[in-house]
Amino acid sequence: GSNRGNATRLSIISCTKTEKYVKKGFHIFLAHIRTKEVEDKSEEKRLEDIPIVRDFPEVFLEDLPGLPPIRPVGFQIDLVPGAAPVARAPYRLAPSEMKELVEQLKELSDKGFTRPSSSP
């Protein structure tokens, strides 16, 4: 698909379609997302069970080592003078999802994986 403007659209695609994109030179990202708590550990799917992960263990670390180094080039978004912020919640999550998000953000903050916002 086309990338209109600066927006990026993320999609889940089949293995066959992934192979076609790779052959065309597209960047492909594999994400493994799971809930924090698993009811039955015997049925838990492990990251190591995925063939591509077994082929590249150095890419799929068990835990993140930290933030990338601070770059010499600062990044900022210049705001339009007088523009008002969007007056709606940025995320529409169920209470249980919001609780999980807050816990994950706190965990990342405790590990030092987040930096203070430079937003005005």
C-alpha positions as CSV (number, residue, x, y, z in Angstrom):
1,G,0.0,0.0,0.0
2,S,1.0,3.6,-0.3
3,N,2.2,5.7,2.6
4,R,0.1,8.9,2.5
5,G,1.6,11.8,4.3
6,N,3.8,10.8,7.3
7,A,1.5,8.2,8.7
8,T,2.7,4.6,9.0
9,R,0.2,1.7,9.0
10,L,1.0,-1.5,10.8
11,S,-0.6,-4.7,9.6
12,I,-0.4,-8.4,10.4
13,I,0.4,-10.3,7.2
14,S,0.8,-13.9,6.2
15,C,4.2,-15.6,5.9
16,T,3.8,-15.8,2.1
17,K,3.1,-12.1,1.8
18,T,6.1,-11.4,4.2
19,E,8.4,-13.3,1.8
20,K,7.2,-11.2,-1.1
21,Y,7.8,-8.0,0.8
22,V,11.3,-9.2,1.8
23,K,12.2,-10.0,-1.8
24,K,11.1,-6.5,-2.8
25,G,13.4,-5.0,-0.2
26,F,10.8,-3.8,2.4
27,H,11.8,-3.6,6.0
28,I,10.0,-6.3,8.0
29,F,9.6,-6.3,11.8
30,L,8.6,-9.4,13.9
31,A,6.9,-8.7,17.2
32,H,6.1,-11.2,19.9
33,I,3.5,-9.8,22.3
34,R,2.2,-11.8,25.2
35,T,0.3,-11.1,28.4
36,K,2.3,-10.8,31.6
37,E,0.4,-13.6,33.4
38,V,-0.1,-17.0,31.9
39,E,-2.7,-19.4,33.5
40,D,-1.1,-22.7,32.5
41,K,2.7,-22.6,32.0
42,S,2.7,-26.0,30.2
43,E,0.6,-24.4,27.4
44,E,2.6,-21.2,27.2
45,K,4.1,-20.6,23.8
46,R,7.7,-19.6,24.1
47,L,9.6,-17.2,21.9
48,E,12.2,-19.9,21.3
49,D,9.6,-22.0,19.7
50,I,9.4,-19.7,16.6
51,P,11.9,-20.9,13.9
52,I,13.0,-17.4,12.8
53,V,13.8,-16.6,16.4
54,R,15.9,-19.7,16.8
55,D,17.9,-18.7,13.7
56,F,18.7,-15.2,15.1
57,P,19.0,-15.4,18.9
58,E,21.2,-12.3,19.1
59,V,18.3,-10.2,17.8
60,F,15.6,-11.5,20.1
61,L,17.1,-10.9,23.6
62,E,15.2,-12.0,26.7
63,D,15.4,-8.5,28.2
64,L,16.4,-5.1,26.7
65,P,19.9,-4.0,27.7
66,G,18.9,-0.4,27.9
67,L,18.1,2.7,25.8
68,P,20.0,3.4,22.6
69,P,22.8,6.0,23.0
70,I,21.9,9.7,23.0
71,R,22.3,11.0,19.4
72,P,24.1,14.2,18.7
73,V,21.1,15.5,16.7
74,G,18.2,16.6,18.8
75,F,14.7,15.8,17.7
76,Q,11.7,18.0,18.3
77,I,8.3,18.7,16.9
78,D,7.7,22.4,16.3
79,L,4.2,23.3,17.4
80,V,2.0,25.7,15.6
81,P,1.6,28.9,17.7
82,G,-1.9,29.1,19.2
83,A,-2.9,25.6,18.2
84,A,-4.9,23.8,20.9
85,P,-4.2,20.1,21.8
86,V,-6.6,17.5,20.7
87,A,-9.3,17.3,23.3
88,R,-9.8,13.5,23.6
89,A,-8.1,10.6,25.3
90,P,-5.1,9.4,23.2
91,Y,-5.9,5.7,24.0
92,R,-9.2,4.1,24.3
93,L,-8.5,1.0,26.4
94,A,-10.6,-1.2,28.6
95,P,-9.8,-0.7,32.3
96,S,-7.8,-4.0,32.5
97,E,-5.8,-3.0,29.4
98,M,-5.1,0.5,30.9
99,K,-4.0,-1.2,34.2
100,E,-1.6,-3.5,32.2
101,L,-0.2,-0.5,30.2
102,V,0.4,1.5,33.5
103,E,2.2,-1.5,35.0
104,Q,4.4,-2.0,31.8
105,L,5.3,1.7,31.7
106,K,6.2,1.7,35.4
107,E,8.4,-1.4,34.9
108,L,10.1,0.3,31.9
109,S,10.6,3.5,34.0
110,D,12.0,1.5,37.0
111,K,14.5,-0.2,34.6
112,G,15.6,3.2,33.2
113,F,14.3,2.4,29.7
114,T,12.3,5.7,29.5
115,R,13.5,9.2,29.4
116,P,11.7,12.3,30.6
117,S,9.6,14.0,28.0
118,S,11.0,17.1,26.3
119,S,7.5,18.2,25.3
120,P,6.5,21.8,26.4
